[in-house]
Amino acid sequence: MRLRIVPTLLAGLASLFLCFLFAVPVLAQVTGSIRGTVVDPSGASIPGARVTVTETQTGAKRTTTTADDGSFLVVGLPAGTYDVTVSKSGFEAFVQRSIRLQVAEVFVVHASMKVGASSATVEVTAPPLQVNTTTMQLGGELTQGAISDYPILNRSWINLQQTLPGVVASSDRFGSNFATNGNRTQANGYLVNGTDNNDLPLNTPLSNNAAAPLSPDAIQEVKVVTNTLNPEYGRNSGAIMSVVTKSGTNQWHGSGFEYYRNTSFNARTFFQTVTPPFHQNQFGGTLGGPILKNKFFGFFSYEGGRLFQGVSQNTPVFSPAERGGDWSTSIGSLSSNVAPIPLFGNAESPCPVSSNTQCPAGTSYATLFDSVPTAADAGIVPSQDFNPVAVNLMSQYVPLPNTPEGTYAFPELIKTTTDQYLGRLDMNLTTHDSAWFYFFLQPNNSTDL
């Protein structure tokens, strides 16, 4: 038995390894890259220079050396702020600080090193506005500060798409989505930490209902691509919204929030006599920091939602005539149907109540209740056909119509409880390797009162 288990275990581990191996291309959607060239004052390439890329918030370092043509490339860098240091014996060190690297961006560094002592340093500060010279994609980015400042209805990050030109509100039944540059509202793509976040049958965002938006306080950056999509996205012709959640840093940071809305701030519609009740609480907080400085970082976010609202409902009910057996106005819809059980018919049918003999099951309703359409009792169901149990249930639980259209209008009270848990663990393993894990859990409970 053991000889059979071991190969199975090895096969499982091999499959897990292959899953991680083939998952690497996804990094192009959630990380960025820094590349560049290193030259001397004459413009000649400097091979063998040591390049160190340091993330300023976590202290994570990635190192490489320049190739024969003086070029270098560091890939798989999480979005953040970086310093690039280039050193070579016989040259002054070159440092470019405050490089703001965004999701799926390639930042280009041009390092010109001067001849001199290695202890000397030439520092360059990256400009706040950086031009991307490596791609034709058009779009925009929103950092966490801007995300928190925007007045987002129901705190849904999908609405941030409206901040870009060419994006308009939906004109079809998918009212929670947006149309980009003339594309259909179902042509957009949504990514959360590089993971597809689309409802496959409808191609709408999974986390875009009022009960389940991704907490904006847990979002580090939103990148929106509206034109000329790079090949790594594919599949969609509209916009791509890529969201990256926060990670821990070398300092502990936390936040707390509560948003409250109630009925007193709402207005009734023209046809409503009173304002439906509405009470909404959205509350929570975040906490992130170092588990082991410069090595392991954790981040956790919680958001709770408590919603109590009244919804106007309108449903068809039996009219007083129908409750008494008069279905003359509905006789046209009965002509093609047959009775599943033996029933009495009206006076013109083969089996009137006076005959004390019911027509057998399978007799058409037209024969039972409409054999002579011009008769006074056409469409009248004899009370002897009524089931006393059904009549009792109807009397207790089915109300009379209260609208001119013959329907029953009533307010429905809905109570919704949501608890969202989001966490992330980042690990700087070596100067060439890193790993991160992310989880998202959100139970929703809705009760009609």
C-alpha positions in Angstrom: 0.0 0.0 0.0 2.8 2.4 0.8 4.4 1.8 -2.5 1.3 3.0 -4.2 0.8 6.1 -2.0 4.3 7.5 -2.5 4.1 7.9 -6.3 0.7 9.5 -5.9 2.1 12.0 -3.4 5.1 12.7 -5.7 2.7 13.3 -8.6 0.6 15.7 -6.5 3.7 17.7 -5.5 4.9 17.8 -9.1 1.5 19.1 -10.2 1.6 21.7 -7.5 5.1 22.8 -8.6 3.9 23.0 -12.2 1.0 25.2 -11.2 3.4 27.7 -9.6 5.7 27.4 -12.6 3.0 28.2 -15.1 1.5 30.9 -12.9 4.6 33.1 -13.3 3.3 35.0 -16.5 0.5 36.4 -14.3 3.1 38.6 -12.7 3.0 40.8 -15.8 -0.4 42.0 -14.7 0.3 42.7 -11.0 3.9 43.8 -11.0 6.2 46.1 -12.9 9.7 46.1 -14.2 12.7 48.5 -14.2 15.2 48.4 -17.0 17.8 50.7 -18.3 21.3 51.3 -19.6 24.5 52.3 -17.8 27.1 54.4 -19.7 30.2 56.4 -19.0 30.6 60.2 -19.7 31.5 59.4 -23.3 28.3 57.4 -23.8 30.1 54.0 -23.9 28.4 51.1 -22.3 29.6 49.9 -18.9 29.3 46.1 -18.5 29.4 44.3 -15.2 28.0 47.2 -13.1 26.1 46.1 -10.1 22.5 47.3 -10.0 20.5 47.2 -6.8 16.8 48.0 -6.8 15.3 48.8 -3.3 11.7 49.1 -2.3 11.7 52.0 0.1 8.7 50.9 2.2 9.8 47.3 2.8 13.5 47.4 2.3 13.3 44.5 -0.3 16.3 44.4 -2.5 16.8 43.0 -6.0 20.2 42.9 -7.6 21.6 42.2 -11.0 24.6 43.2 -13.2 24.6 45.0 -16.5 25.2 43.0 -19.7 27.9 43.6 -22.3 25.9 46.4 -23.9 25.4 48.0 -20.5 21.7 47.1 -20.2 19.9 45.6 -17.2 16.3 44.4 -16.4 14.7 43.7 -13.1 11.2 42.1 -13.4 8.5 41.0 -11.0 8.6 44.2 -8.8 5.4 44.9 -6.8 3.9 48.3 -7.4 5.5 50.8 -5.0 8.4 53.4 -4.7 11.9 52.3 -5.5 15.5 53.5 -5.4 18.0 52.3 -8.0 21.7 52.2 -7.1 24.4 51.5 -9.7 28.0 50.9 -8.6 31.2 50.0 -10.4 34.8 50.1 -9.4 36.5 53.3 -10.7 33.2 55.2 -11.0 31.1 57.3 -8.7 27.9 55.5 -7.6 24.7 56.5 -9.3 21.4 56.6 -7.4 18.0 57.4 -8.7 15.4 57.8 -6.0 11.6 57.9 -5.7 10.8 55.9 -8.7 7.0 55.4 -8.6 6.4 52.0 -10.2 2.9 51.2 -11.2 1.1 48.0 -12.1 2.2 46.5 -15.4 4.6 49.4 -16.0 8.2 49.3 -17.3 10.2 52.2 -16.0 13.4 53.1 -17.9 16.5 54.4 -16.0 19.3 56.1 -17.9 22.4 55.9 -15.6 25.4 58.1 -16.6 28.3 57.3 -14.3 31.3 59.6 -13.8 34.8 58.5 -13.3 35.8 58.9 -9.7 36.0 57.3 -6.3 33.4 54.7 -5.5 32.6 56.4 -2.2 31.2 59.4 -4.1 27.5 59.3 -5.2 25.5 61.1 -7.9 21.9 61.3 -6.9 18.9 61.9 -9.2 15.3 62.2 -8.0 12.7 60.8 -10.3 10.1 63.4 -11.3 6.5 63.0 -9.9 5.1 62.7 -13.4 6.8 59.9 -15.3 6.4 59.3 -19.0 6.0 55.6 -20.0 8.1 55.2 -23.1 7.7 51.4 -23.4 4.1 50.9 -24.3 1.3 52.4 -26.5 -1.4 51.7 -23.9 -3.6 54.6 -22.8 -5.4 54.8 -19.5 -4.7 56.0 -16.0 -3.8 55.0 -12.4 -5.4 55.8 -9.1 -3.3 55.5 -5.9 -4.8 54.7 -2.5 -5.0 58.4 -1.5 -7.1 59.3 -4.5 -9.3 56.2 -4.1 -10.1 57.2 -0.5 -10.9 60.8 -1.5 -13.4 59.9 -4.3 -17.1 59.9 -3.3 -17.8 56.3 -4.3 -21.4 55.2 -4.0 -21.5 52.1 -1.8 -17.7 52.1 -1.8 -17.6 50.1 -5.1 -14.2 50.4 -6.8 -15.8 49.6 -10.2 -17.2 53.2 -10.2 -13.6 54.6 -10.4 -13.7 53.8 -14.1 -15.8 56.9 -14.6 -12.8 59.1 -13.8 -11.3 58.5 -17.2 -12.3 60.1 -20.6 -14.2 57.9 -23.0 -16.1 56.1 -20.2 -19.9 56.5 -20.0 -22.6 55.0 -17.9 -24.4 51.9 -19.0 -27.4 52.2 -21.4 -28.5 48.5 -21.2 -29.6 46.2 -18.5 -26.1 45.9 -17.0 -26.5 49.1 -15.0 -23.6 48.3 -12.7 -21.1 48.4 -15.5 -19.7 51.1 -17.9 -19.1 51.4 -21.6 -15.6 52.4 -22.8 -14.8 54.1 -26.1 -17.9 52.8 -27.8 -17.5 49.2 -26.6 -20.3 47.2 -25.0 -20.6 47.3 -21.2 -19.8 43.5 -21.2 -16.5 44.1 -23.0 -14.5 45.1 -20.0 -12.1 43.0 -18.0 -11.5 43.0 -14.2 -8.5 41.7 -12.3 -7.9 41.6 -8.6 -4.2 40.8 -7.8 -3.9 39.4 -11.3 -6.8 37.0 -10.8 -9.7 37.2 -13.2 -12.7 38.8 -11.5 -15.3 38.4 -14.2 -18.6 36.6 -14.1 -18.0 34.2 -17.0 -21.5 33.9 -18.5 -22.2 37.7 -18.4 -18.7 39.1 -18.3 -19.6 41.5 -15.5 -17.5 42.2 -12.4 -18.0 39.6 -9.6 -17.6 42.0 -6.8 -19.8 44.9 -7.9 -23.0 44.5 -6.0 -23.9 46.7 -3.1 -23.3 43.8 -0.7 -19.9 42.8 -2.0 -17.5 45.5 -3.1 -13.8 45.1 -2.5 -13.0 47.5 0.4 -11.4 50.7 -1.0 -9.3 50.9 2.2 -7.6 47.6 1.2 -6.7 48.8 -2.3 -3.2 50.1 -3.0 -3.7 51.0 -6.7 -6.2 50.8 -9.5 -4.8 50.7 -13.1 -7.3 51.3 -15.9 -6.3 50.6 -19.5 -8.7 52.0 -22.1 -6.9 51.8 -25.4 -4.3 49.5 -27.2 -4.3 46.7 -24.8 -1.1 44.7 -24.4 -1.1 41.0 -25.3 -1.0 39.8 -21.7 -4.6 41.0 -21.2 -6.4 39.8 -24.4 -10.0 38.5 -24.4 -11.7 41.9 -23.9 -12.0 44.8 -26.3 -13.1 47.4 -23.7 -11.3 48.6 -20.6 -9.1 46.6 -18.3 -9.3 47.4 -14.6 -6.5 45.9 -12.5 -6.6 46.2 -8.8 -3.7 45.5 -6.4 -4.4 45.2 -2.7 -2.1 46.7 0.0 0.7 44.8 1.6 2.6 45.4 4.9 5.7 47.5 5.2 8.5 48.1 7.7 6.2 50.4 9.7 2.9 49.5 11.3 0.0 51.4 9.8 -3.7 51.1 10.4 -7.0 52.9 9.7 -10.6 52.8 10.7 -13.8 54.1 9.2 -17.6 54.1 9.4 -20.1 55.4 6.9 -23.8 55.8 7.8 -26.8 56.6 5.8 -30.5 56.6 6.9 -34.0 57.4 5.8 -33.9 61.1 6.8 -31.4 61.8 4.0 -33.5 60.1 1.3 -36.4 61.5 -0.7 -39.5 59.7 -1.9 -40.5 59.2 -5.5 -43.4 61.0 -7.1 -45.7 58.0 -6.6 -44.7 57.2 -3.1 -46.7 58.5 -0.1 -43.9 57.9 2.4 -40.1 57.4 2.1 -39.1 53.7 2.3 -36.9 52.9 5.4 -33.2 52.8 4.7 -30.4 52.3 7.2 -26.9 51.5 6.1 -23.7 51.1 8.2 -20.4 50.4 6.6 -17.5 50.1 9.0 -14.1 48.4 9.4 -10.4 49.0 9.4 -7.0 47.9 8.2 -3.7 46.9 9.8 -0.4 46.2 8.2 3.2 46.0 9.3 6.4 43.9 9.6 6.3 40.3 11.0 10.1 40.2 10.4 11.6 43.5 9.3 12.8 43.6 5.7 11.6 39.9 5.3 8.0 39.2 6.2 5.1 41.5 6.1 1.4 41.1 6.8 -1.7 43.1 6.0 -5.3 42.5 7.1 -8.5 44.3 6.2 -12.1 44.0 7.6 -15.2 45.6 6.4 -18.7 45.1 7.8 -22.0 46.0 6.2 -25.4 46.3 7.9 -28.2 47.2 5.5 -31.9 47.6 6.4 -34.1 48.9 3.6 -37.7 48.9 2.4 -38.4 47.9 -1.2 -41.7 48.5 -2.9 -43.2 45.3 -4.3 -46.2 44.8 -6.6 -47.7 41.4 -7.3 -50.8 40.1 -9.0 -53.6 38.7 -6.8 -57.1 37.3 -7.3 -59.8 39.9 -7.9 -63.0 39.6 -5.9 -64.8 38.2 -9.0 -62.1 35.5 -9.4 -62.2 34.6 -5.8 -65.9 33.8 -6.4 -65.2 31.7 -9.5 -65.8 34.3 -12.2 -62.9 33.8 -14.7 -64.7 35.2 -17.7 -62.1 37.8 -18.4 -59.4 35.0 -18.5 -61.3 32.4 -20.5 -59.1 32.8 -23.5 -56.1 31.5 -21.7 -58.0 28.5 -20.5 -59.2 27.1 -23.9 -56.0 25.1 -24.6 -55.6 23.5 -21.2 -57.2 20.5 -19.6 -58.4 19.7 -16.1 -56.0 17.3 -14.2 -58.9 16.0 -12.0 -62.7 15.3 -12.4 -64.7 18.6 -12.2 -68.2 19.9 -12.6 -68.9 22.3 -15.5 -71.3 25.2 -16.0 -74.9 24.8 -17.2 -73.9 24.4 -20.9 -71.3 21.8 -20.2 -71.8 18.0 -20.5 -71.5 17.7 -16.7 -73.3 20.6 -14.9 -73.6 20.6 -11.1 -77.3 19.6 -11.4 -76.3 16.3 -13.0 -74.3 15.2 -10.0 -71.8 13.7 -12.4 -68.3 15.2 -12.9 -66.5 15.3 -16.2 -63.5 13.0 -16.2 -59.8 14.2 -15.8 -58.5 15.4 -19.1 -61.6 17.4 -20.1 -60.7 20.8 -21.6 -61.5 23.9 -19.6 -63.3 25.2 -22.7 -65.7 22.3 -22.5 -66.2 22.6 -18.8 -66.7 26.4 -18.5 -67.0 27.8 -22.0 -68.9 25.4 -24.1 -71.2 28.2 -25.2 -69.1 31.4 -25.2 -72.2 33.6 -25.5 -73.9 32.1 -22.4 -74.3 34.1 -19.3 -72.3 31.7 -17.2 -69.3 31.3 -19.7 -66.1 31.3 -17.7 -67.8 30.7 -14.4 -66.3 28.0 -12.2 -68.8 26.3 -9.9 -68.1 26.7 -6.2 -68.4 22.9 -5.9 -65.1 22.6 -7.7 -63.3 24.7 -5.0 -60.9 22.8 -2.8 -61.7 23.8 0.8 -58.1 23.7 1.9 -57.1 26.0 -0.9 -60.0 28.4 -0.2 -58.9 28.6 3.5 -55.3 29.3 2.5 -56.4 32.0 0.1 -58.6 33.7 2.6 -55.8 33.8 5.2 -52.7 34.6 3.1 -53.8 36.1 -0.3 -54.9 39.7 0.1 -57.4 41.6 -2.1 -55.9 44.0 -4.7 -55.2 47.5 -3.5 -54.2 49.2 -6.8 -56.3 50.3 -9.8 -54.5 47.7 -11.9 -55.8 44.9 -9.7 -52.5 44.1 -8.1 -51.3 44.2 -4.5 -48.6 46.7 -3.6 -46.7 46.4 -0.4 -43.3 47.4 1.2 -40.8 44.6 1.7 -38.2 45.0 4.4 -34.8 43.4 3.6 -32.0 43.0 6.1 -28.5 42.3 4.8 -25.4 41.4 6.8 -22.0 41.4 5.2 -18.5 40.6 6.7 -15.5 41.0 4.5 -12.1 39.6 5.4 -9.0 40.3 3.3 -5.4 39.4 4.1 -2.0 39.4 2.4 1.4 38.0 3.3 4.6 39.1 1.5 8.0 37.5 1.9 11.4 38.7 0.6 13.2 35.4 0.4 16.5 36.4 -1.3 17.7 39.2 -3.5 16.3 37.3 -6.5 13.2 35.6 -5.0 10.0 36.7 -3.4 6.6 35.3 -2.7 3.2 36.5 -1.6 -0.2 35.0 -0.6 -3.6 36.6 -0.7 -7.0 35.5 0.6 -10.5 37.0 0.4 -13.6 35.8 2.3 -17.0 37.4 2.4 -20.1 35.7 3.8 -23.4 37.5 3.0 -26.8 36.9 4.7 -30.0 38.5 3.4 -33.4 38.1 5.2 -36.8 39.3 4.1 -38.8 40.6 7.0 
